[in-house]
Amino acid sequence: MKHYTPVFIAYNTAQSIPTDCNSIIFINSGTTNAVIENVILAPSQSFVIDGNELEFTTATLQINFTGAGQNNLIVVKKIF
C-alpha cells in the first residue's frame, strides 16, 4: 500500500505553476474563464490529468484568466 497526500492550492493571478505530482485536478470556482496552457475552463468547469501507478510529472504549466470578474482556480495535486 502506498500513501499519498492531497494538496489543495488556490490561484487568482496569472502565473506558472509546478506540477510535481502523480495526478492533478483544476477546478474553476471563479466567475472568469481560467486558462491552463491552451485549455479554457468556464466557471464551474474542471479538468483532470490522471496518473498511473509509478508515474510522476514535473511539468510547469502556465495559468491565466480572461474576462471581468473573480479569478479563482483551485488545484488539487496527488503527491506520494
mmCIF file of the N, C-alpha and C atoms, coordinates in Angstrom:
data_MODEL
# 
_entry.id   MODEL 
# 
loop_
_atom_site.group_PDB 
_atom_site.id 
_atom_site.type_symbol 
_atom_site.label_atom_id 
_atom_site.label_alt_id 
_atom_site.label_comp_id 
_atom_site.label_asym_id 
_atom_site.label_entity_id 
_atom_site.label_seq_id 
_atom_site.pdbx_PDB_ins_code 
_atom_site.Cartn_x 
_atom_site.Cartn_y 
_atom_site.Cartn_z 
_atom_site.occupancy 
_atom_site.B_iso_or_equiv 
_atom_site.pdbx_formal_charge 
_atom_site.auth_seq_id 
_atom_site.auth_comp_id 
_atom_site.auth_asym_id 
_atom_site.auth_atom_id 
_atom_site.pdbx_PDB_model_num 
ATOM 1   N N  . MET A 1 1  ? 0.849   -1.176 0.000   1.00 0.00 ? 1  MET A N  1 
ATOM 2   C CA . MET A 1 1  ? 0.000   0.000  0.000   1.00 0.00 ? 1  MET A CA 1 
ATOM 3   C C  . MET A 1 1  ? 0.895   1.239  0.000   1.00 0.00 ? 1  MET A C  1 
ATOM 4   N N  . LYS A 1 2  ? 0.569   2.195  -0.877  1.00 0.00 ? 2  LYS A N  1 
ATOM 5   C CA . LYS A 1 2  ? 1.293   3.460  -0.933  1.00 0.00 ? 2  LYS A CA 1 
ATOM 6   C C  . LYS A 1 2  ? 0.420   4.562  -0.363  1.00 0.00 ? 2  LYS A C  1 
ATOM 7   N N  . HIS A 1 3  ? 1.038   5.452  0.373   1.00 0.00 ? 3  HIS A N  1 
ATOM 8   C CA . HIS A 1 3  ? 0.317   6.580  0.944   1.00 0.00 ? 3  HIS A CA 1 
ATOM 9   C C  . HIS A 1 3  ? 0.549   7.814  0.088   1.00 0.00 ? 3  HIS A C  1 
ATOM 10  N N  . TYR A 1 4  ? -0.466  8.646  -0.033  1.00 0.00 ? 4  TYR A N  1 
ATOM 11  C CA . TYR A 1 4  ? -0.335  9.897  -0.770  1.00 0.00 ? 4  TYR A CA 1 
ATOM 12  C C  . TYR A 1 4  ? -0.972  11.023 0.029   1.00 0.00 ? 4  TYR A C  1 
ATOM 13  N N  . THR A 1 5  ? -0.630  12.236 -0.362  1.00 0.00 ? 5  THR A N  1 
ATOM 14  C CA . THR A 1 5  ? -1.158  13.420 0.287   1.00 0.00 ? 5  THR A CA 1 
ATOM 15  C C  . THR A 1 5  ? -1.872  14.273 -0.747  1.00 0.00 ? 5  THR A C  1 
ATOM 16  N N  . PRO A 1 6  ? -3.127  14.635 -0.537  1.00 0.00 ? 6  PRO A N  1 
ATOM 17  C CA . PRO A 1 6  ? -3.767  15.594 -1.438  1.00 0.00 ? 6  PRO A CA 1 
ATOM 18  C C  . PRO A 1 6  ? -3.374  17.013 -1.018  1.00 0.00 ? 6  PRO A C  1 
ATOM 19  N N  . VAL A 1 7  ? -2.957  17.804 -1.991  1.00 0.00 ? 7  VAL A N  1 
ATOM 20  C CA . VAL A 1 7  ? -2.555  19.186 -1.730  1.00 0.00 ? 7  VAL A CA 1 
ATOM 21  C C  . VAL A 1 7  ? -3.518  20.103 -2.466  1.00 0.00 ? 7  VAL A C  1 
ATOM 22  N N  . PHE A 1 8  ? -4.131  21.035 -1.745  1.00 0.00 ? 8  PHE A N  1 
ATOM 23  C CA . PHE A 1 8  ? -5.113  21.960 -2.304  1.00 0.00 ? 8  PHE A CA 1 
ATOM 24  C C  . PHE A 1 8  ? -4.503  23.360 -2.345  1.00 0.00 ? 8  PHE A C  1 
ATOM 25  N N  . ILE A 1 9  ? -4.513  23.991 -3.538  1.00 0.00 ? 9  ILE A N  1 
ATOM 26  C CA . ILE A 1 9  ? -3.935  25.326 -3.695  1.00 0.00 ? 9  ILE A CA 1 
ATOM 27  C C  . ILE A 1 9  ? -4.907  26.167 -4.518  1.00 0.00 ? 9  ILE A C  1 
ATOM 28  N N  . ALA A 1 10 ? -5.136  27.408 -4.103  1.00 0.00 ? 10 ALA A N  1 
ATOM 29  C CA . ALA A 1 10 ? -5.988  28.334 -4.850  1.00 0.00 ? 10 ALA A CA 1 
ATOM 30  C C  . ALA A 1 10 ? -5.117  29.394 -5.517  1.00 0.00 ? 10 ALA A C  1 
ATOM 31  N N  . TYR A 1 11 ? -5.406  29.674 -6.787  1.00 0.00 ? 11 TYR A N  1 
ATOM 32  C CA . TYR A 1 11 ? -4.684  30.691 -7.546  1.00 0.00 ? 11 TYR A CA 1 
ATOM 33  C C  . TYR A 1 11 ? -5.675  31.729 -8.047  1.00 0.00 ? 11 TYR A C  1 
ATOM 34  N N  . ASN A 1 12 ? -5.273  33.015 -8.010  1.00 0.00 ? 12 ASN A N  1 
ATOM 35  C CA . ASN A 1 12 ? -6.144  34.067 -8.535  1.00 0.00 ? 12 ASN A CA 1 
ATOM 36  C C  . ASN A 1 12 ? -5.405  35.054 -9.425  1.00 0.00 ? 12 ASN A C  1 
ATOM 37  N N  . THR A 1 13 ? -4.135  34.740 -9.786  1.00 0.00 ? 13 THR A N  1 
ATOM 38  C CA . THR A 1 13 ? -3.368  35.569 -10.712 1.00 0.00 ? 13 THR A CA 1 
ATOM 39  C C  . THR A 1 13 ? -2.695  34.674 -11.743 1.00 0.00 ? 13 THR A C  1 
ATOM 40  N N  . ALA A 1 14 ? -2.405  35.245 -12.905 1.00 0.00 ? 14 ALA A N  1 
ATOM 41  C CA . ALA A 1 14 ? -1.702  34.513 -13.957 1.00 0.00 ? 14 ALA A CA 1 
ATOM 42  C C  . ALA A 1 14 ? -0.285  34.194 -13.479 1.00 0.00 ? 14 ALA A C  1 
ATOM 43  N N  . GLN A 1 15 ? 0.145   32.948 -13.683 1.00 0.00 ? 15 GLN A N  1 
ATOM 44  C CA . GLN A 1 15 ? 1.478   32.531 -13.264 1.00 0.00 ? 15 GLN A CA 1 
ATOM 45  C C  . GLN A 1 15 ? 1.799   31.138 -13.776 1.00 0.00 ? 15 GLN A C  1 
ATOM 46  N N  . SER A 1 16 ? 3.068   30.763 -13.654 1.00 0.00 ? 16 SER A N  1 
ATOM 47  C CA . SER A 1 16 ? 3.499   29.401 -13.946 1.00 0.00 ? 16 SER A CA 1 
ATOM 48  C C  . SER A 1 16 ? 3.404   28.607 -12.659 1.00 0.00 ? 16 SER A C  1 
ATOM 49  N N  . ILE A 1 17 ? 2.854   27.385 -12.749 1.00 0.00 ? 17 ILE A N  1 
ATOM 50  C CA . ILE A 1 17 ? 2.754   26.555 -11.546 1.00 0.00 ? 17 ILE A CA 1 
ATOM 51  C C  . ILE A 1 17 ? 3.446   25.214 -11.793 1.00 0.00 ? 17 ILE A C  1 
ATOM 52  N N  . PRO A 1 18 ? 4.208   24.741 -10.813 1.00 0.00 ? 18 PRO A N  1 
ATOM 53  C CA . PRO A 1 18 ? 4.827   23.422 -10.941 1.00 0.00 ? 18 PRO A CA 1 
ATOM 54  C C  . PRO A 1 18 ? 3.805   22.336 -10.653 1.00 0.00 ? 18 PRO A C  1 
ATOM 55  N N  . THR A 1 19 ? 3.934   21.211 -11.331 1.00 0.00 ? 19 THR A N  1 
ATOM 56  C CA . THR A 1 19 ? 3.012   20.110 -11.056 1.00 0.00 ? 19 THR A CA 1 
ATOM 57  C C  . THR A 1 19 ? 3.588   19.220 -9.959  1.00 0.00 ? 19 THR A C  1 
ATOM 58  N N  . ASP A 1 20 ? 4.717   18.566 -10.215 1.00 0.00 ? 20 ASP A N  1 
ATOM 59  C CA . ASP A 1 20 ? 5.389   17.726 -9.219  1.00 0.00 ? 20 ASP A CA 1 
ATOM 60  C C  . ASP A 1 20 ? 4.421   16.793 -8.488  1.00 0.00 ? 20 ASP A C  1 
ATOM 61  N N  . CYS A 1 21 ? 3.664   15.996 -9.259  1.00 0.00 ? 21 CYS A N  1 
ATOM 62  C CA . CYS A 1 21 ? 2.648   15.151 -8.661  1.00 0.00 ? 21 CYS A CA 1 
ATOM 63  C C  . CYS A 1 21 ? 2.325   13.970 -9.570  1.00 0.00 ? 21 CYS A C  1 
ATOM 64  N N  . ASN A 1 22 ? 1.481   13.070 -9.073  1.00 0.00 ? 22 ASN A N  1 
ATOM 65  C CA . ASN A 1 22 ? 1.013   11.925 -9.852  1.00 0.00 ? 22 ASN A CA 1 
ATOM 66  C C  . ASN A 1 22 ? -0.215  12.283 -10.668 1.00 0.00 ? 22 ASN A C  1 
ATOM 67  N N  . SER A 1 23 ? -1.140  13.019 -10.098 1.00 0.00 ? 23 SER A N  1 
ATOM 68  C CA . SER A 1 23 ? -2.322  13.478 -10.817 1.00 0.00 ? 23 SER A CA 1 
ATOM 69  C C  . SER A 1 23 ? -2.686  14.865 -10.316 1.00 0.00 ? 23 SER A C  1 
ATOM 70  N N  . ILE A 1 24 ? -3.447  15.582 -11.153 1.00 0.00 ? 24 ILE A N  1 
ATOM 71  C CA . ILE A 1 24 ? -3.776  16.965 -10.812 1.00 0.00 ? 24 ILE A CA 1 
ATOM 72  C C  . ILE A 1 24 ? -5.175  17.283 -11.337 1.00 0.00 ? 24 ILE A C  1 
ATOM 73  N N  . ILE A 1 25 ? -5.925  18.045 -10.544 1.00 0.00 ? 25 ILE A N  1 
ATOM 74  C CA . ILE A 1 25 ? -7.278  18.458 -10.908 1.00 0.00 ? 25 ILE A CA 1 
ATOM 75  C C  . ILE A 1 25 ? -7.330  19.984 -10.855 1.00 0.00 ? 25 ILE A C  1 
ATOM 76  N N  . PHE A 1 26 ? -7.922  20.595 -11.879 1.00 0.00 ? 26 PHE A N  1 
ATOM 77  C CA . PHE A 1 26 ? -8.127  22.033 -11.927 1.00 0.00 ? 26 PHE A CA 1 
ATOM 78  C C  . PHE A 1 26 ? -9.630  22.291 -11.853 1.00 0.00 ? 26 PHE A C  1 
ATOM 79  N N  . ILE A 1 27 ? -10.058 23.138 -10.920 1.00 0.00 ? 27 ILE A N  1 
ATOM 80  C CA . ILE A 1 27 ? -11.473 23.464 -10.746 1.00 0.00 ? 27 ILE A CA 1 
ATOM 81  C C  . ILE A 1 27 ? -11.613 24.984 -10.811 1.00 0.00 ? 27 ILE A C  1 
ATOM 82  N N  . ASN A 1 28 ? -12.370 25.468 -11.782 1.00 0.00 ? 28 ASN A N  1 
ATOM 83  C CA . ASN A 1 28 ? -12.590 26.905 -11.890 1.00 0.00 ? 28 ASN A CA 1 
ATOM 84  C C  . ASN A 1 28 ? -13.789 27.278 -11.032 1.00 0.00 ? 28 ASN A C  1 
ATOM 85  N N  . SER A 1 29 ? -13.518 27.823 -9.859  1.00 0.00 ? 29 SER A N  1 
ATOM 86  C CA . SER A 1 29 ? -14.609 28.229 -8.969  1.00 0.00 ? 29 SER A CA 1 
ATOM 87  C C  . SER A 1 29 ? -14.808 29.747 -8.987  1.00 0.00 ? 29 SER A C  1 
ATOM 88  N N  . GLY A 1 30 ? -14.189 30.412 -9.958  1.00 0.00 ? 30 GLY A N  1 
ATOM 89  C CA . GLY A 1 30 ? -14.368 31.849 -10.105 1.00 0.00 ? 30 GLY A CA 1 
ATOM 90  C C  . GLY A 1 30 ? -15.470 32.175 -11.092 1.00 0.00 ? 30 GLY A C  1 
ATOM 91  N N  . THR A 1 31 ? -15.544 33.456 -11.471 1.00 0.00 ? 31 THR A N  1 
ATOM 92  C CA . THR A 1 31 ? -16.556 33.910 -12.429 1.00 0.00 ? 31 THR A CA 1 
ATOM 93  C C  . THR A 1 31 ? -15.949 34.272 -13.783 1.00 0.00 ? 31 THR A C  1 
ATOM 94  N N  . THR A 1 32 ? -14.615 34.176 -13.908 1.00 0.00 ? 32 THR A N  1 
ATOM 95  C CA . THR A 1 32 ? -13.934 34.408 -15.182 1.00 0.00 ? 32 THR A CA 1 
ATOM 96  C C  . THR A 1 32 ? -13.500 33.067 -15.763 1.00 0.00 ? 32 THR A C  1 
ATOM 97  N N  . ASN A 1 33 ? -13.127 33.062 -17.027 1.00 0.00 ? 33 ASN A N  1 
ATOM 98  C CA . ASN A 1 33 ? -12.555 31.854 -17.618 1.00 0.00 ? 33 ASN A CA 1 
ATOM 99  C C  . ASN A 1 33 ? -11.142 31.657 -17.087 1.00 0.00 ? 33 ASN A C  1 
ATOM 100 N N  . ALA A 1 34 ? -10.798 30.429 -16.772 1.00 0.00 ? 34 ALA A N  1 
ATOM 101 C CA . ALA A 1 34 ? -9.428  30.081 -16.383 1.00 0.00 ? 34 ALA A CA 1 
ATOM 102 C C  . ALA A 1 34 ? -8.801  29.349 -17.563 1.00 0.00 ? 34 ALA A C  1 
ATOM 103 N N  . VAL A 1 35 ? -7.548  29.652 -17.855 1.00 0.00 ? 35 VAL A N  1 
ATOM 104 C CA . VAL A 1 35 ? -6.864  29.026 -18.980 1.00 0.00 ? 35 VAL A CA 1 
ATOM 105 C C  . VAL A 1 35 ? -5.628  28.313 -18.451 1.00 0.00 ? 35 VAL A C  1 
ATOM 106 N N  . ILE A 1 36 ? -5.556  26.991 -18.690 1.00 0.00 ? 36 ILE A N  1 
ATOM 107 C CA . ILE A 1 36 ? -4.393  26.182 -18.331 1.00 0.00 ? 36 ILE A CA 1 
ATOM 108 C C  . ILE A 1 36 ? -3.738  25.793 -19.641 1.00 0.00 ? 36 ILE A C  1 
ATOM 109 N N  . GLU A 1 37 ? -2.547  26.363 -19.910 1.00 0.00 ? 37 GLU A N  1 
ATOM 110 C CA . GLU A 1 37 ? -1.914  26.231 -21.229 1.00 0.00 ? 37 GLU A CA 1 
ATOM 111 C C  . GLU A 1 37 ? -2.932  26.701 -22.271 1.00 0.00 ? 37 GLU A C  1 
ATOM 112 N N  . ASN A 1 38 ? -3.482  25.849 -23.102 1.00 0.00 ? 38 ASN A N  1 
ATOM 113 C CA . ASN A 1 38 ? -4.482  26.262 -24.097 1.00 0.00 ? 38 ASN A CA 1 
ATOM 114 C C  . ASN A 1 38 ? -5.875  25.709 -23.799 1.00 0.00 ? 38 ASN A C  1 
ATOM 115 N N  . VAL A 1 39 ? -6.075  25.158 -22.612 1.00 0.00 ? 39 VAL A N  1 
ATOM 116 C CA . VAL A 1 39 ? -7.374  24.601 -22.226 1.00 0.00 ? 39 VAL A CA 1 
ATOM 117 C C  . VAL A 1 39 ? -8.160  25.674 -21.468 1.00 0.00 ? 39 VAL A C  1 
ATOM 118 N N  . ILE A 1 40 ? -9.318  26.022 -21.997 1.00 0.00 ? 40 ILE A N  1 
ATOM 119 C CA . ILE A 1 40 ? -10.154 27.054 -21.370 1.00 0.00 ? 40 ILE A CA 1 
ATOM 120 C C  . ILE A 1 40 ? -11.210 26.385 -20.501 1.00 0.00 ? 40 ILE A C  1 
ATOM 121 N N  . LEU A 1 41 ? -11.245 26.799 -19.225 1.00 0.00 ? 41 LEU A N  1 
ATOM 122 C CA . LEU A 1 41 ? -12.267 26.309 -18.294 1.00 0.00 ? 41 LEU A CA 1 
ATOM 123 C C  . LEU A 1 41 ? -13.230 27.448 -17.985 1.00 0.00 ? 41 LEU A C  1 
ATOM 124 N N  . ALA A 1 42 ? -14.475 27.286 -18.359 1.00 0.00 ? 42 ALA A N  1 
ATOM 125 C CA . ALA A 1 42 ? -15.511 28.245 -17.997 1.00 0.00 ? 42 ALA A CA 1 
ATOM 126 C C  . ALA A 1 42 ? -15.793 28.103 -16.496 1.00 0.00 ? 42 ALA A C  1 
ATOM 127 N N  . PRO A 1 43 ? -16.433 29.087 -15.887 1.00 0.00 ? 43 PRO A N  1 
ATOM 128 C CA . PRO A 1 43 ? -16.787 28.949 -14.471 1.00 0.00 ? 43 PRO A CA 1 
ATOM 129 C C  . PRO A 1 43 ? -17.525 27.636 -14.203 1.00 0.00 ? 43 PRO A C  1 
ATOM 130 N N  . SER A 1 44 ? -17.174 26.980 -13.137 1.00 0.00 ? 44 SER A N  1 
ATOM 131 C CA . SER A 1 44 ? -17.726 25.702 -12.666 1.00 0.00 ? 44 SER A CA 1 
ATOM 132 C C  . SER A 1 44 ? -17.229 24.485 -13.436 1.00 0.00 ? 44 SER A C  1 
ATOM 133 N N  . GLN A 1 45 ? -16.359 24.648 -14.420 1.00 0.00 ? 45 GLN A N  1 
ATOM 134 C CA . GLN A 1 45 ? -15.797 23.503 -15.127 1.00 0.00 ? 45 GLN A CA 1 
ATOM 135 C C  . GLN A 1 45 ? -14.522 23.022 -14.430 1.00 0.00 ? 45 GLN A C  1 
ATOM 136 N N  . SER A 1 46 ? -14.177 21.759 -14.707 1.00 0.00 ? 46 SER A N  1 
ATOM 137 C CA . SER A 1 46 ? -12.949 21.191 -14.160 1.00 0.00 ? 46 SER A CA 1 
ATOM 138 C C  . SER A 1 46 ? -12.210 20.418 -15.243 1.00 0.00 ? 46 SER A C  1 
ATOM 139 N N  . PHE A 1 47 ? -10.935 20.156 -14.981 1.00 0.00 ? 47 PHE A N  1 
ATOM 140 C CA . PHE A 1 47 ? -10.073 19.429 -15.910 1.00 0.00 ? 47 PHE A CA 1 
ATOM 141 C C  . PHE A 1 47 ? -9.154  18.546 -15.080 1.00 0.00 ? 47 PHE A C  1 
ATOM 142 N N  . VAL A 1 48 ? -9.046  17.259 -15.458 1.00 0.00 ? 48 VAL A N  1 
ATOM 143 C CA . VAL A 1 48 ? -8.264  16.289 -14.684 1.00 0.00 ? 48 VAL A CA 1 
ATOM 144 C C  . VAL A 1 48 ? -7.163  15.701 -15.553 1.00 0.00 ? 48 VAL A C  1 
ATOM 145 N N  . ILE A 1 49 ? -5.966  15.608 -14.983 1.00 0.00 ? 49 ILE A N  1 
ATOM 146 C CA . ILE A 1 49 ? -4.871  14.858 -15.593 1.00 0.00 ? 49 ILE A CA 1 
ATOM 147 C C  . ILE A 1 49 ? -4.541  13.739 -14.617 1.00 0.00 ? 49 ILE A C  1 
ATOM 148 N N  . ASP A 1 50 ? -4.944  12.514 -14.966 1.00 0.00 ? 50 ASP A N  1 
ATOM 149 C CA . ASP A 1 50 ? -4.708  11.354 -14.098 1.00 0.00 ? 50 ASP A CA 1 
ATOM 150 C C  . ASP A 1 50 ? -3.344  10.749 -14.365 1.00 0.00 ? 50 ASP A C  1 
ATOM 151 N N  . GLY A 1 51 ? -2.772  10.174 -13.318 1.00 0.00 ? 51 GLY A N  1 
ATOM 152 C CA . GLY A 1 51 ? -1.516  9.455  -13.455 1.00 0.00 ? 51 GLY A CA 1 
ATOM 153 C C  . GLY A 1 51 ? -1.712  7.996  -13.115 1.00 0.00 ? 51 GLY A C  1 
ATOM 154 N N  . ASN A 1 52 ? -0.974  7.152  -13.789 1.00 0.00 ? 52 ASN A N  1 
ATOM 155 C CA . ASN A 1 52 ? -0.995  5.726  -13.477 1.00 0.00 ? 52 ASN A CA 1 
ATOM 156 C C  . ASN A 1 52 ? -0.014  5.437  -12.347 1.00 0.00 ? 52 ASN A C  1 
ATOM 157 N N  . GLU A 1 53 ? -0.071  4.223  -11.842 1.00 0.00 ? 53 GLU A N  1 
ATOM 158 C CA . GLU A 1 53 ? 0.837   3.811  -10.777 1.00 0.00 ? 53 GLU A CA 1 
ATOM 159 C C  . GLU A 1 53 ? 2.276   4.009  -11.234 1.00 0.00 ? 53 GLU A C  1 
ATOM 160 N N  . LEU A 1 54 ? 3.102   4.539  -10.349 1.00 0.00 ? 54 LEU A N  1 
ATOM 161 C CA . LEU A 1 54 ? 4.530   4.795  -10.557 1.00 0.00 ? 54 LEU A CA 1 
ATOM 162 C C  . LEU A 1 54 ? 4.817   5.928  -11.537 1.00 0.00 ? 54 LEU A C  1 
ATOM 163 N N  . GLU A 1 55 ? 3.806   6.716  -11.931 1.00 0.00 ? 55 GLU A N  1 
ATOM 164 C CA . GLU A 1 55 ? 4.036   7.872  -12.790 1.00 0.00 ? 55 GLU A CA 1 
ATOM 165 C C  . GLU A 1 55 ? 4.119   9.136  -11.942 1.00 0.00 ? 55 GLU A C  1 
ATOM 166 N N  . PHE A 1 56 ? 4.916   10.095 -12.439 1.00 0.00 ? 56 PHE A N  1 
ATOM 167 C CA . PHE A 1 56 ? 5.131   11.358 -11.735 1.00 0.00 ? 56 PHE A CA 1 
ATOM 168 C C  . PHE A 1 56 ? 5.471   12.416 -12.777 1.00 0.00 ? 56 PHE A C  1 
ATOM 169 N N  . THR A 1 57 ? 4.840   13.566 -12.732 1.00 0.00 ? 57 THR A N  1 
ATOM 170 C CA . THR A 1 57 ? 5.157   14.631 -13.674 1.00 0.00 ? 57 THR A CA 1 
ATOM 171 C C  . THR A 1 57 ? 5.830   15.801 -12.971 1.00 0.00 ? 57 THR A C  1 
ATOM 172 N N  . THR A 1 58 ? 6.771   16.414 -13.667 1.00 0.00 ? 58 THR A N  1 
ATOM 173 C CA . THR A 1 58 ? 7.469   17.587 -13.132 1.00 0.00 ? 58 THR A CA 1 
ATOM 174 C C  . THR A 1 58 ? 7.258   18.792 -14.056 1.00 0.00 ? 58 THR A C  1 
ATOM 175 N N  . ALA A 1 59 ? 6.231   18.740 -14.882 1.00 0.00 ? 59 ALA A N  1 
ATOM 176 C CA . ALA A 1 59 ? 5.956   19.825 -15.827 1.00 0.00 ? 59 ALA A CA 1 
ATOM 177 C C  . ALA A 1 59 ? 5.591   21.112 -15.089 1.00 0.00 ? 59 ALA A C  1 
ATOM 178 N N  . THR A 1 60 ? 5.872   22.227 -15.744 1.00 0.00 ? 60 THR A N  1 
ATOM 179 C CA . THR A 1 60 ? 5.426   23.530 -15.264 1.00 0.00 ? 60 THR A CA 1 
ATOM 180 C C  . THR A 1 60 ? 4.355   24.015 -16.224 1.00 0.00 ? 60 THR A C  1 
ATOM 181 N N  . LEU A 1 61 ? 3.190   24.372 -15.706 1.00 0.00 ? 61 LEU A N  1 
ATOM 182 C CA . LEU A 1 61 ? 2.054   24.778 -16.528 1.00 0.00 ? 61 LEU A CA 1 
ATOM 183 C C  . LEU A 1 61 ? 1.760   26.254 -16.322 1.00 0.00 ? 61 LEU A C  1 
ATOM 184 N N  . GLN A 1 62 ? 1.372   26.926 -17.401 1.00 0.00 ? 62 GLN A N  1 
ATOM 185 C CA . GLN A 1 62 ? 1.012   28.340 -17.340 1.00 0.00 ? 62 GLN A CA 1 
ATOM 186 C C  . GLN A 1 62 ? -0.496  28.460 -17.141 1.00 0.00 ? 62 GLN A C  1 
ATOM 187 N N  . ILE A 1 63 ? -0.902  29.239 -16.141 1.00 0.00 ? 63 ILE A N  1 
ATOM 188 C CA . ILE A 1 63 ? -2.328  29.519 -15.948 1.00 0.00 ? 63 ILE A CA 1 
ATOM 189 C C  . ILE A 1 63 ? -2.577  31.003 -16.184 1.00 0.00 ? 63 ILE A C  1 
ATOM 190 N N  . ASN A 1 64 ? -3.779  31.307 -16.669 1.00 0.00 ? 64 ASN A N  1 
ATOM 191 C CA . ASN A 1 64 ? -4.162  32.670 -16.961 1.00 0.00 ? 64 ASN A CA 1 
ATOM 192 C C  . ASN A 1 64 ? -5.671  32.795 -16.746 1.00 0.00 ? 64 ASN A C  1 
ATOM 193 N N  . PHE A 1 65 ? -6.156  34.011 -16.729 1.00 0.00 ? 65 PHE A N  1 
ATOM 194 C CA . PHE A 1 65 ? -7.588  34.260 -16.569 1.00 0.00 ? 65 PHE A CA 1 
ATOM 195 C C  . PHE A 1 65 ? -8.031  35.265 -17.627 1.00 0.00 ? 65 PHE A C  1 
ATOM 196 N N  . THR A 1 66 ? -9.260  35.104 -18.153 1.00 0.00 ? 66 THR A N  1 
ATOM 197 C CA . THR A 1 66 ? -9.788  36.035 -19.150 1.00 0.00 ? 66 THR A CA 1 
ATOM 198 C C  . THR A 1 66 ? -11.170 36.502 -18.737 1.00 0.00 ? 66 THR A C  1 
ATOM 199 N N  . GLY A 1 67 ? -11.469 37.733 -19.081 1.00 0.00 ? 67 GLY A N  1 
ATOM 200 C CA . GLY A 1 67 ? -12.778 38.297 -18.781 1.00 0.00 ? 67 GLY A CA 1 
ATOM 201 C C  . GLY A 1 67 ? -12.786 39.059 -17.468 1.00 0.00 ? 67 GLY A C  1 
ATOM 202 N N  . ALA A 1 68 ? -13.878 39.746 -17.221 1.00 0.00 ? 68 ALA A N  1 
ATOM 203 C CA . ALA A 1 68 ? -14.040 40.509 -15.979 1.00 0.00 ? 68 ALA A CA 1 
ATOM 204 C C  . ALA A 1 68 ? -14.746 39.650 -14.942 1.00 0.00 ? 68 ALA A C  1 
ATOM 205 N N  . GLY A 1 69 ? -14.360 39.806 -13.697 1.00 0.00 ? 69 GLY A N  1 
ATOM 206 C CA . GLY A 1 69 ? -14.983 39.053 -12.605 1.00 0.00 ? 69 GLY A CA 1 
ATOM 207 C C  . GLY A 1 69 ? -13.948 38.581 -11.610 1.00 0.00 ? 69 GLY A C  1 
ATOM 208 N N  . GLN A 1 70 ? -14.273 37.522 -10.904 1.00 0.00 ? 70 GLN A N  1 
ATOM 209 C CA . GLN A 1 70 ? -13.409 36.993 -9.848  1.00 0.00 ? 70 GLN A CA 1 
ATOM 210 C C  . GLN A 1 70 ? -12.621 35.797 -10.374 1.00 0.00 ? 70 GLN A C  1 
ATOM 211 N N  . ASN A 1 71 ? -11.290 35.867 -10.237 1.00 0.00 ? 71 ASN A N  1 
ATOM 212 C CA . ASN A 1 71 ? -10.410 34.763 -10.613 1.00 0.00 ? 71 ASN A CA 1 
ATOM 213 C C  . ASN A 1 71 ? -10.261 33.816 -9.424  1.00 0.00 ? 71 ASN A C  1 
ATOM 214 N N  . ASN A 1 72 ? -10.513 32.531 -9.635  1.00 0.00 ? 72 ASN A N  1 
ATOM 215 C CA . ASN A 1 72 ? -10.299 31.554 -8.567  1.00 0.00 ? 72 ASN A CA 1 
ATOM 216 C C  . ASN A 1 72 ? -10.180 30.164 -9.180  1.00 0.00 ? 72 ASN A C  1 
ATOM 217 N N  . LEU A 1 73 ? -8.962  29.696 -9.288  1.00 0.00 ? 73 LEU A N  1 
ATOM 218 C CA . LEU A 1 73 ? -8.689  28.358 -9.814  1.00 0.00 ? 73 LEU A CA 1 
ATOM 219 C C  . LEU A 1 73 ? -8.165  27.490 -8.672  1.00 0.00 ? 73 LEU A C  1 
ATOM 220 N N  . ILE A 1 74 ? -8.898  26.435 -8.338  1.00 0.00 ? 74 ILE A N  1 
ATOM 221 C CA . ILE A 1 74 ? -8.493  25.503 -7.298  1.00 0.00 ? 74 ILE A CA 1 
ATOM 222 C C  . ILE A 1 74 ? -7.726  24.363 -7.966  1.00 0.00 ? 74 ILE A C  1 
ATOM 223 N N  . VAL A 1 75 ? -6.555  24.057 -7.443  1.00 0.00 ? 75 VAL A N  1 
ATOM 224 C CA . VAL A 1 75 ? -5.725  22.985 -7.979  1.00 0.00 ? 75 VAL A CA 1 
ATOM 225 C C  . VAL A 1 75 ? -5.539  21.950 -6.870  1.00 0.00 ? 75 VAL A C  1 
ATOM 226 N N  . VAL A 1 76 ? -5.840  20.690 -7.193  1.00 0.00 ? 76 VAL A N  1 
ATOM 227 C CA . VAL A 1 76 ? -5.670  19.590 -6.243  1.00 0.00 ? 76 VAL A CA 1 
ATOM 228 C C  . VAL A 1 76 ? -4.649  18.634 -6.830  1.00 0.00 ? 76 VAL A C  1 
ATOM 229 N N  . LYS A 1 77 ? -3.547  18.423 -6.089  1.00 0.00 ? 77 LYS A N  1 
ATOM 230 C CA . LYS A 1 77 ? -2.470  17.544 -6.548  1.00 0.00 ? 77 LYS A CA 1 
ATOM 231 C C  . LYS A 1 77 ? -2.429  16.289 -5.670  1.00 0.00 ? 77 LYS A C  1 
ATOM 232 N N  . LYS A 1 78 ? -2.164  15.161 -6.297  1.00 0.00 ? 78 LYS A N  1 
ATOM 233 C CA . LYS A 1 78 ? -1.966  13.892 -5.580  1.00 0.00 ? 78 LYS A CA 1 
ATOM 234 C C  . LYS A 1 78 ? -0.465  13.639 -5.528  1.00 0.00 ? 78 LYS A C  1 
ATOM 235 N N  . ILE A 1 79 ? 0.097   13.747 -4.321  1.00 0.00 ? 79 ILE A N  1 
ATOM 236 C CA . ILE A 1 79 ? 1.548   13.634 -4.128  1.00 0.00 ? 79 ILE A CA 1 
ATOM 237 C C  . ILE A 1 79 ? 1.865   12.435 -3.252  1.00 0.00 ? 79 ILE A C  1 
ATOM 238 N N  . PHE A 1 80 ? 2.799   11.620 -3.706  1.00 0.00 ? 80 PHE A N  1 
ATOM 239 C CA . PHE A 1 80 ? 3.260   10.465 -2.929  1.00 0.00 ? 80 PHE A CA 1 
ATOM 240 C C  . PHE A 1 80 ? 4.439   10.837 -2.071  1.00 0.00 ? 80 PHE A C  1 
# 
